[in-house]
């Protein structure tokens, strides 16, 4: 049976913004993040595609200075928020791993 994680839409303070969450995958603690960007929601596993490290600079801080791209704190790879595609850095052309979700009654419901 799949596990569901709920994040209230009201948790997003502005557009763009992110909400980080924890989940178990094959018995290991992992993190993911949901983001609101240009009015759309997206959900990704919090893992760079170059090295198996989390992306955020500080806790739940995923965006570059201009709030236009997701940036990896380890080596500066840049990802498009809408697609997860890496457009600059050592993982250029690879994509973040998206997680299935749906918006239900003002909640983002993520399937793990």
Buried (B, 14 or more C-beta within 10 A) or exposed (E): EEEEBBBEBEBBEEEBBBBBBEBEEEEEEBBBBBBBBEEEBBBBBBBBBBEEEBBBBEEBEBBEEEEBBBBBBBEEBBBBBEEBBBEEBBBEEBBBEEBEBEEEEEBBBBEB
